[in-house]
Amino acid sequence: MKCEIIRDLIPLWSEGLCSEESSREVREHIETCESCRRLCGSAEPPAEEIAVPDSGEAMQKVSRCF
């Protein structure tokens, strides 16, 4: 994958917002590309995925507050 694409994906990757395929591409690319690796700096993928509740569950919690 080209560096330009990886540079666009790095912020998303560091926040865990990339697809699994894109995350894999970023990791593989920065293993071999020094300039993109430096651009990552301390950007690391999240250790674990964050569970996002479905909208029905979220609305139940909100309605309980009111």
Protein Blocks (a to p, Z undefined) as FASTA:
>chain_A
ZZklmmmmmmmmmnopacfklmmmmmmmmmmmmklmmmnmmaccdfbdcddddfklmmmm
mmmmZZ
